[in-house]
Every structure is written in C-alpha cells, then in structure tokens.
Amino acid sequence: MASISQQHQTPKAAAKAAKASEQRERLRRALPATVELLQQRQADRIDDHDIDAYVDLNWLEWHGGGLRLTITGRNVCAQLTPTALA
C-alpha cells in the first residue's frame, strides 16, 4: 500500500519525504552520543533543532526541566548496539 501512495506524490513531496528520512537516520545514528551527553549533564552541547526533532520523534522527553530518554528512545539505542554472538 505504501508504494501506491508514493507513486502519487509530487516531486516536491517526495523530496520532502526523502529529506525527513535522511534527518531521521542521522538522528538515529547520533542518538547514543546524545544520550552520553545527557548522562554527562552536557545537554547544552546538543543542537536545539536536534532536541526538538528528538522530542518530536518521542525519543527524548522533557521531565522536570531536563531531558530524558523515552522507552522508544531506549529501543532505538538498543537496535544500534551490536549483540554478542554466543
């Protein structure tokens, strides 16, 4: 079904969707480093636009004036962590 709706997208809409997908992938790869900055209490080193994007994706949330990782964010990080083979 997704391919049918993509066939009817205008070139502008397709370009916007591609840009959003690229940004999401960039944020996904950067999430572990972002979490490390949060753990070191250095949230001021995280770009404000990235913070907004992480909150929009529900990977980070504001809590008591600070940022914390959501369950979704933890799952994204877990997907990036290589698993050891037994």
C-alpha positions in Angstrom: 0.0 0.0 0.0 2.8 2.5 0.8 4.2 2.1 -2.7 0.8 3.1 -4.2 0.7 6.3 -2.2 4.3 7.1 -3.0 3.6 6.8 -6.8 1.1 9.7 -6.4 3.5 12.0 -4.6 4.6 15.2 -6.3 8.3 15.6 -6.8 8.3 18.3 -4.1 6.5 16.0 -1.6 8.9 13.1 -2.5 11.9 15.3 -1.9 10.5 16.5 1.5 9.9 12.8 2.5 13.4 11.9 1.5 14.9 14.8 3.5 12.8 13.8 6.5 14.0 10.2 6.2 17.7 11.3 5.9 17.3 13.5 9.0 15.7 10.7 11.0 18.6 8.3 10.1 21.1 11.0 11.0 19.4 11.4 14.4 19.2 7.7 14.9 22.9 7.3 14.4 23.6 10.3 16.7 21.3 9.1 19.5 23.9 7.1 21.5 26.3 10.2 21.6 23.3 12.4 22.6 22.5 10.0 25.4 26.1 10.1 26.5 26.0 13.9 26.6 22.8 13.8 28.7 24.4 11.3 31.1 27.4 13.7 31.5 25.0 16.6 32.1 26.1 18.4 28.9 22.8 18.8 27.2 23.9 22.3 26.3 26.2 20.7 23.7 23.2 19.2 21.8 21.8 21.3 19.0 18.4 22.9 19.8 17.0 21.7 16.5 18.1 18.2 17.2 16.5 18.3 20.7 13.2 19.4 19.1 13.5 16.6 16.5 14.2 14.0 19.2 11.2 15.2 21.2 9.0 15.2 18.0 10.1 11.6 17.4 9.3 10.7 21.0 12.9 9.5 21.6 13.6 12.2 24.3 11.1 13.9 26.6 11.2 16.9 28.9 10.9 15.9 32.5 11.2 18.3 35.4 13.2 20.9 33.3 15.6 18.3 32.0 15.7 15.8 29.1 15.5 12.1 29.4 15.4 9.1 27.1 11.9 7.6 26.5 11.2 3.9 26.1 11.1 4.4 22.4 14.5 6.1 22.5 15.9 3.2 24.6 14.6 0.8 22.0 16.3 2.8 19.2 19.6 2.8 21.1 19.2 -1.0 21.7 18.8 -1.5 18.0 22.1 0.2 17.4 24.0 -1.8 20.0 25.7 -4.9 18.4 24.7 -8.1 20.1 27.4 -10.5 21.1 27.3 -13.9 19.5 27.3 -16.8 21.9 
